Amino acid sequence: MAGARFIQFEVVGKDQKALQGFYGKLFDWSFDTNNPTAYGMTDPAVTGATVGVGPSQDGGNGHVTGYIGVSDVDATLARAGELGGKTIMPKFSPAPGVAIALFADPEGHVIGLTEM
């Protein structure tokens, strides 16, 4: 998809506060956690892209996910499926004006999408 660009990576795990502390101390980052789940996000002007650190959705060990900004999440998920990928999490809106989704490539690597 033309114009797609890397915009965010996310680290999720069992203890989001500990992870935020680790990455904050390691890279001298501060996290905005002013939201209902205290999901922390860096200022992309400081870090080059947004870095999000939050809880694992399934309570497991967590993972790291890169997010690509695209103009149409649904079309991108459809194209990924045509190319052998699989939708992991359909498009949804975690906050007003934000749409995200997850897909796996043919080898199972998970990539996030954000509608720009």
C-alpha positions in Angstrom: 0.0 0.0 0.0 1.5 3.3 -1.1 2.2 5.8 1.7 2.2 3.2 4.5 4.8 4.1 7.1 6.0 2.8 10.5 4.4 4.8 13.2 4.4 2.8 16.5 5.7 -0.2 18.3 4.1 -1.6 21.3 5.4 -3.7 24.2 2.8 -5.5 26.3 3.3 -7.9 29.2 2.2 -9.0 32.7 3.4 -5.8 34.6 2.9 -2.7 32.5 4.2 -0.4 35.3 7.4 -2.4 35.6 7.8 -2.4 31.8 7.2 1.4 31.6 9.8 1.9 34.3 12.3 -0.3 32.5 12.0 1.4 29.1 11.7 4.8 30.7 15.0 4.3 32.6 16.8 2.6 29.8 16.0 5.2 27.1 15.1 8.2 29.3 11.5 8.1 28.0 8.4 9.4 29.8 5.0 7.8 29.3 1.6 9.5 29.2 -0.6 7.1 31.2 -3.6 9.5 31.4 -6.2 7.0 30.2 -8.5 4.4 31.9 -6.0 1.5 31.5 -2.8 3.5 32.2 -1.5 2.3 28.9 1.7 4.4 28.5 2.6 6.2 25.3 5.7 8.2 24.5 5.8 11.5 22.6 6.7 10.6 19.0 8.5 14.0 18.7 11.0 12.7 21.3 11.2 9.0 20.4 10.8 9.1 16.6 7.6 7.0 16.6 5.1 6.4 19.4 6.1 3.7 21.8 3.2 2.1 23.7 3.7 0.0 26.9 0.7 -1.7 28.4 -0.9 -4.9 29.7 -1.0 -8.2 27.8 -4.6 -8.8 26.7 -4.5 -12.5 27.7 -2.4 -12.0 30.8 0.5 -13.9 29.3 4.1 -13.1 28.8 3.3 -10.5 26.2 4.9 -9.5 22.9 6.3 -6.7 20.8 4.3 -5.4 17.9 5.2 -2.8 15.2 2.3 -0.7 13.8 2.1 0.6 10.2 -0.1 3.6 9.4 -2.4 2.9 6.4 -5.3 4.8 4.8 -7.7 1.8 5.0 -7.3 -0.9 7.7 -10.0 -3.1 6.2 -8.6 -3.0 2.7 -5.1 -3.8 4.1 -6.4 -6.7 6.1 -8.1 -8.0 3.0 -4.9 -7.7 0.9 -2.9 -9.4 3.6 -5.4 -12.3 3.5 -5.0 -12.5 -0.3 -1.2 -12.7 0.1 -1.4 -15.6 2.7 -1.7 -13.6 5.9 -4.4 -14.0 8.6 -6.4 -11.4 10.6 -5.6 -11.8 14.3 -7.7 -8.9 15.6 -10.2 -7.2 13.3 -10.4 -3.4 13.2 -11.7 -1.8 16.3 -11.6 1.6 17.9 -9.8 1.8 21.3 -10.4 5.6 21.5 -12.4 8.1 19.5 -10.8 8.7 16.1 -8.5 5.7 16.4 -8.8 2.4 14.5 -6.4 -0.5 14.9 -6.1 -4.1 13.8 -3.6 -6.9 13.9 -2.6 -9.5 11.2 -0.1 -12.3 11.0 2.1 -12.7 7.9 2.4 -16.2 6.4 5.1 -17.2 8.9 3.0 -16.0 11.9 4.7 -12.7 12.6 2.2 -10.2 14.0 2.0 -6.7 12.6 -0.3 -3.9 13.8 -2.2 -1.5 11.6 -3.4 2.0 12.4 -5.8 3.9 10.2 -4.3 7.3 9.3 
